[in-house]
């Protein structure tokens, strides 16, 4: 039987290893043979799974074996833990990576998978392989499960802060990209860890069309168990949630998402108004202290005399816009009407009005900084 492969991605420090470890423990408690694969150079994914023991990594063992011209074996890199009341042992592997500053972590991931594939990883007698992946490193190595379809399914992990949601969105976009070039990994959905009830991640998921698989509240007791290398699923309110998720996964009750991820502007608008202003360029003079050899060209419109303000320049440039863009721009930026109001005035739809406004702003930026 081919093992079910699931990659769990998320920003560093938000609880990926916590989530992966407790999902592994839940599957084992349900009688499933599960392997947890740590895919982070820090090689700490399986520490709690093994009661605080740090496993030798594929990277380390392979280097040692290679130096002695010896073949690496399964027993060199795959470890098991037998636990009381668990009907199945839990298996663990850490890919590892180079020491800080001494190599590419992504390359270590690729090399580690090469070793495991040669040892027959995907034909082992397992039910589930859970891959614990760092999501905020964008180099190709960390996208290996998606690029090579090594993971049948993908789960995103986030909290309710913008940066962790941004990372989840990046992974969603990456998975969608690989689908366009033959990738087969399916996005199951999103887990919200340390849920504070703010609804921020849920708002993103609704906009992006991503399933919410599980919401985990912050639990001091669960945190204490994790810090002491125990299992948070021993806490009833946490264990119940993990059992439901594990059951839904095993019984294939989750319909994969077709989400492509949100573009940057759509994403940031979830958190407030977007500043459309063009950044002010720094001059060579102010940074080098040297006078430029070229005569400085004034940003003032050639049709206006010296001393003309930027607002007067902008007003002049607005007149150069196509009529439809100019009218919408004036309604919104000068008359301070909303997009909905401007659309009603012009007798067009809101999306059409928004498109005209965006085009006007883009055209004005190009005109303003080309003079």
C-alpha positions as CSV (number, residue, x, y, z in Angstrom):
1,X,0.0,0.0,0.0
2,X,1.3,3.5,-0.9
3,X,1.5,5.8,2.1
4,X,-0.7,8.9,2.2
5,X,1.6,11.9,2.0
6,X,0.7,15.3,3.5
7,X,2.9,18.4,3.7
8,X,2.2,20.9,6.4
9,X,3.5,24.4,5.6
10,X,3.6,27.6,7.6
11,X,5.7,30.5,8.8
12,X,8.5,29.7,11.2
13,X,7.6,29.9,14.9
14,X,3.8,29.6,14.6
15,X,3.5,26.0,15.7
16,X,4.1,23.7,12.7
17,X,6.0,21.2,14.6
18,X,3.5,21.3,17.4
19,X,0.7,20.7,15.0
20,X,2.5,18.0,13.0
21,X,3.6,16.2,16.1
22,X,0.1,16.1,17.6
23,X,-1.4,15.0,14.3
24,X,1.2,12.2,14.1
25,X,0.3,11.1,17.7
26,X,-3.4,11.2,16.8
27,X,-3.0,9.0,13.8
28,X,-0.9,6.5,15.9
29,X,-3.5,6.5,18.6
30,X,-6.0,5.6,15.9
31,X,-3.9,2.5,14.9
32,X,-2.2,4.0,11.9
33,X,1.5,3.7,11.0
34,X,2.8,7.2,10.7
35,X,6.2,8.7,9.8
36,X,6.9,12.3,10.7
37,X,9.4,13.8,8.3
38,X,11.1,17.0,9.6
39,X,12.0,19.2,6.6
40,X,13.7,22.2,8.4
41,X,17.5,22.7,8.8
42,X,16.9,23.3,12.5
43,X,16.0,19.5,12.7
44,X,13.6,20.0,15.7
45,X,10.3,18.8,14.2
46,X,10.4,15.4,15.9
47,X,11.9,16.5,19.3
48,X,8.6,16.4,21.1
49,X,7.6,13.2,19.2
50,X,10.6,11.5,20.7
51,X,10.4,12.9,24.2
52,X,13.1,15.5,23.9
53,X,15.6,13.3,21.9
54,X,17.2,15.0,19.0
55,X,17.4,12.6,16.1
56,X,20.5,12.2,13.9
57,X,19.8,13.8,10.5
58,X,20.0,12.5,7.0
59,X,22.5,15.2,6.2
60,X,24.8,14.3,9.0
61,X,24.6,10.5,8.6
62,X,25.0,10.7,4.8
63,X,28.2,12.8,5.2
64,X,29.7,10.4,7.7
65,X,28.8,7.4,5.7
66,X,30.1,9.0,2.5
67,X,33.5,9.8,4.2
68,X,33.8,6.1,5.1
69,X,32.6,4.9,1.6
70,X,29.7,3.2,3.3
71,X,26.1,2.8,2.1
72,X,23.4,4.5,4.1
73,X,20.6,2.3,5.4
74,X,17.1,2.8,6.7
75,X,18.1,2.0,10.3
76,X,20.7,4.8,10.1
77,X,18.2,7.6,9.7
78,X,14.7,6.3,10.6
79,X,13.8,5.9,14.2
80,X,10.8,4.6,16.2
81,X,9.3,5.3,19.5
82,X,7.0,2.9,21.3
83,X,4.6,4.6,23.7
84,X,2.3,3.1,26.3
85,X,-1.3,3.1,25.3
86,X,-0.3,3.6,21.6
87,X,-1.3,0.7,19.4
88,X,1.4,1.6,16.9
89,X,4.9,2.9,17.3
90,X,5.7,6.4,15.9
91,X,8.4,6.8,13.3
92,X,10.5,9.9,12.7
93,X,13.2,11.2,10.3
94,X,15.0,14.6,10.3
95,X,16.4,15.7,7.0
96,X,18.5,18.4,8.6
97,X,20.8,20.8,6.7
98,X,24.1,22.6,6.8
99,X,25.3,24.6,9.8
100,X,24.4,28.3,9.8
101,X,26.3,30.2,7.1
102,X,27.8,27.0,5.6
103,X,25.5,26.0,2.8
104,X,22.0,26.1,1.3
105,X,19.2,24.7,3.4
106,X,17.0,24.1,0.4
107,X,19.7,22.1,-1.3
108,X,19.9,20.0,1.9
109,X,16.2,19.3,1.6
110,X,16.6,18.2,-2.0
111,X,19.5,15.9,-1.2
112,X,17.7,14.4,1.8
113,X,14.7,13.5,-0.4
114,X,17.1,11.9,-2.9
115,X,18.5,9.7,-0.2
116,X,15.0,8.7,1.1
117,X,13.7,8.0,-2.4
118,X,16.6,5.7,-3.1
119,X,15.7,3.8,0.1
120,X,12.2,3.4,-1.1
121,X,10.4,5.9,1.2
122,X,7.2,6.0,-0.8
123,X,6.8,2.2,-0.9
124,X,7.4,1.6,2.9
125,X,4.7,-0.1,4.9
126,X,3.2,3.1,6.3
127,X,-0.3,4.6,6.3
128,X,0.7,8.3,6.6
129,X,3.8,10.4,6.0
130,X,3.5,13.9,7.5
131,X,6.1,16.4,6.2
132,X,6.8,19.4,8.5
133,X,7.9,22.2,6.1
134,X,9.2,25.7,6.7
135,X,7.0,28.0,4.6
136,X,8.7,31.4,4.7
137,X,11.8,30.3,2.8
138,X,11.0,30.6,-0.9
139,X,13.9,28.8,-2.5
140,X,13.2,25.8,-4.6
141,X,14.3,23.2,-2.1
142,X,11.5,23.9,0.3
143,X,9.0,23.6,-2.5
144,X,10.2,20.0,-3.3
145,X,6.9,18.3,-2.3
146,X,4.9,20.6,-4.5
147,X,7.3,20.8,-7.4
148,X,7.7,17.0,-7.6
149,X,4.3,16.1,-6.3
150,X,5.8,14.1,-3.5
151,X,3.0,15.2,-1.2
152,X,-0.5,14.1,-2.2
153,X,-2.0,16.9,-0.1
154,X,-1.0,20.2,1.5
155,X,-2.2,21.8,4.7
156,X,-1.4,25.4,5.5
157,X,-0.9,26.6,9.0
158,X,-1.3,30.2,10.2
159,X,-2.2,32.3,13.2
160,X,-4.2,35.5,13.0
161,X,-1.3,37.8,12.2
162,X,-0.7,39.3,8.7
163,X,2.8,37.9,8.2
164,X,1.8,34.2,8.9
165,X,-1.2,34.6,6.6
166,X,1.0,36.2,3.9
167,X,3.3,33.1,4.1
168,X,0.3,30.8,3.8
169,X,-0.9,32.8,0.7
170,X,2.6,32.5,-0.9
171,X,2.4,28.7,-0.5
172,X,-1.1,28.6,-1.9
173,X,0.2,30.6,-4.9
174,X,3.2,28.3,-5.3
175,X,1.0,25.2,-5.2
176,X,-1.2,26.7,-7.9
177,X,1.8,27.5,-10.0
178,X,3.1,23.9,-9.9
179,X,-0.3,22.7,-10.9
180,X,0.0,24.6,-14.1
181,X,3.2,22.7,-15.0
182,X,1.9,19.3,-14.0
183,X,1.9,19.3,-10.2
184,X,-0.6,17.0,-8.5
185,X,-0.6,18.2,-4.8
186,X,-4.0,19.1,-3.6
187,X,-4.7,21.9,-1.1
188,X,-6.8,20.5,1.8
189,X,-7.1,23.8,3.6
190,X,-6.0,25.9,6.5
191,X,-5.4,25.3,10.2
192,X,-5.6,28.4,12.5
193,X,-3.3,27.9,15.5
194,X,-3.5,30.0,18.7
195,X,-6.9,31.3,17.5
196,X,-7.6,34.6,19.4
197,X,-11.2,34.9,18.0
198,X,-10.3,38.0,15.9
199,X,-11.4,36.3,12.6
200,X,-8.5,37.6,10.6
201,X,-7.4,34.3,9.1
202,X,-11.0,33.3,8.5
203,X,-11.5,36.5,6.6
204,X,-8.5,35.7,4.4
205,X,-9.7,32.1,3.9
206,X,-13.1,33.2,2.8
207,X,-11.7,35.7,0.3
208,X,-9.2,33.1,-1.1
209,X,-11.6,30.2,-1.1
210,X,-9.7,28.0,1.3
211,X,-11.2,25.5,3.7
212,X,-10.8,26.1,7.5
213,X,-9.8,22.6,8.7
214,X,-9.3,23.3,12.4
215,X,-9.1,26.2,14.8
216,X,-6.9,25.6,17.8
217,X,-7.4,28.0,20.8
218,X,-4.3,29.0,22.8
219,X,-4.1,26.6,25.7
220,X,-1.6,27.1,28.6
221,X,-1.9,23.4,29.4
222,X,-1.2,22.3,25.9
223,X,1.7,24.6,25.7
224,X,3.1,23.2,29.0
225,X,2.8,19.7,27.6
226,X,4.6,20.7,24.4
227,X,7.4,22.5,26.3
228,X,8.0,19.3,28.4
229,X,8.1,17.1,25.3
230,X,4.6,15.7,25.8
231,X,1.5,15.5,23.6
232,X,-1.0,18.3,23.7
233,X,-3.7,15.9,22.4
234,X,-3.8,14.6,26.0
235,X,-5.7,17.8,26.8
236,X,-9.3,16.9,26.0
237,X,-10.3,20.1,24.2
238,X,-7.2,19.8,21.9
239,X,-7.4,16.1,21.4
240,X,-11.0,16.2,20.3
241,X,-10.1,18.7,17.5
242,X,-7.2,16.7,16.3
243,X,-9.2,13.5,16.3
244,X,-11.9,15.1,14.2
245,X,-9.3,16.4,11.7
246,X,-7.5,13.1,11.5
247,X,-10.8,11.3,10.9
248,X,-11.8,13.7,8.2
249,X,-8.4,13.2,6.5
250,X,-8.5,9.4,6.7
251,X,-12.1,9.2,5.5
252,X,-11.5,11.8,2.8
253,X,-14.3,14.0,4.0
254,X,-12.4,17.1,2.9
255,X,-12.9,18.5,-0.6
256,X,-9.6,19.9,-1.8
257,X,-9.6,23.7,-2.5
258,X,-9.1,25.2,-5.9
259,X,-7.7,28.4,-4.5
260,X,-4.9,30.1,-6.4
261,X,-4.0,32.6,-3.7
262,X,-4.6,36.3,-3.6
263,X,-2.5,38.9,-5.5
264,X,-0.6,41.3,-3.4
265,X,-2.9,44.3,-3.7
266,X,-6.0,42.2,-3.0
267,X,-4.2,40.6,0.0
268,X,-3.1,43.8,1.7
269,X,-6.6,45.3,1.2
270,X,-7.9,42.7,3.7
271,X,-6.0,44.6,6.4
272,X,-6.9,48.2,5.4
273,X,-6.7,50.9,2.7
274,X,-3.8,50.6,0.3
275,X,-1.5,53.5,-0.2
276,X,-1.3,54.0,-4.0
277,X,1.4,56.7,-3.7
278,X,4.6,56.2,-5.6
279,X,7.7,55.9,-3.4
280,X,10.0,59.0,-3.4
281,X,13.3,58.2,-5.1
282,X,16.5,58.9,-3.1
283,X,19.1,61.0,-5.0
284,X,22.7,60.1,-5.5
285,X,23.7,63.5,-4.1
286,X,22.0,62.9,-0.7
287,X,23.6,59.5,-0.3
288,X,27.1,60.0,-1.6
289,X,27.6,63.7,-0.7
290,X,28.8,64.3,-4.2
291,X,27.3,66.6,-6.8
292,X,26.0,64.9,-9.8
293,X,27.8,65.6,-13.0
294,X,24.5,65.6,-14.9
295,X,22.3,68.6,-14.6
296,X,19.4,67.8,-12.3
297,X,16.1,67.7,-14.2
298,X,13.2,69.2,-12.4
299,X,10.2,67.0,-11.9
300,X,8.0,70.0,-12.7
301,X,5.9,69.7,-15.9
302,X,7.6,71.5,-18.8
303,X,4.5,73.5,-19.5
304,X,4.6,75.1,-16.0
305,X,7.1,77.5,-14.7
306,X,9.6,77.1,-11.8
307,X,7.9,76.9,-8.5
308,X,4.8,75.1,-9.7
309,X,3.7,72.8,-6.9
310,X,3.4,69.0,-7.3
311,X,-0.4,69.3,-6.9
312,X,-0.6,71.8,-9.8
313,X,1.6,69.5,-11.8
314,X,-0.8,66.6,-11.0
315,X,-3.8,68.6,-11.9
316,X,-2.3,69.4,-15.3
317,X,-1.5,65.7,-15.9
318,X,-5.1,64.6,-15.0
319,X,-6.2,66.6,-18.1
320,X,-4.1,64.2,-20.2
321,X,-6.0,61.1,-19.1
322,X,-8.6,59.5,-21.4
323,X,-12.0,61.1,-20.7
324,X,-13.5,58.0,-18.9
325,X,-10.5,57.6,-16.6
326,X,-10.4,61.4,-15.9
327,X,-14.0,61.6,-14.9
328,X,-13.8,58.7,-12.5
329,X,-10.5,60.0,-11.1
330,X,-12.1,63.4,-10.4
331,X,-15.2,61.9,-8.8
332,X,-13.1,59.8,-6.4
333,X,-10.0,61.9,-5.7
334,X,-11.4,65.4,-6.0
335,X,-15.1,65.1,-5.1
336,X,-14.3,62.4,-2.6
337,X,-17.0,60.1,-3.7
338,X,-16.8,56.3,-3.0
339,X,-16.4,53.9,-5.9
340,X,-20.0,52.9,-5.6
341,X,-21.2,56.6,-5.8
342,X,-18.9,57.3,-8.7
343,X,-20.2,54.2,-10.5
344,X,-23.8,55.3,-10.0
345,X,-23.0,58.8,-11.3
346,X,-21.4,57.4,-14.5
347,X,-24.0,54.7,-14.9
348,X,-21.4,51.8,-14.8
349,X,-20.7,48.9,-12.6
350,X,-18.4,49.1,-9.5
351,X,-15.8,46.8,-11.0
352,X,-15.7,48.9,-14.2
353,X,-15.3,52.1,-12.1
354,X,-12.5,50.4,-10.0
355,X,-10.7,49.3,-13.2
356,X,-10.9,52.9,-14.6
357,X,-9.6,54.4,-11.4
358,X,-6.7,51.9,-11.1
359,X,-5.8,52.6,-14.8
360,X,-5.9,56.3,-14.1
361,X,-3.7,56.1,-11.1
362,X,-1.2,53.9,-13.0
363,X,-1.1,56.2,-16.0
364,X,-0.6,59.3,-13.7
365,X,2.3,57.7,-11.9
366,X,4.0,57.0,-15.3
367,X,3.3,60.6,-16.5
368,X,4.4,62.2,-13.2
369,X,7.8,60.5,-13.0
370,X,8.6,60.6,-16.7
371,X,8.7,64.4,-16.8
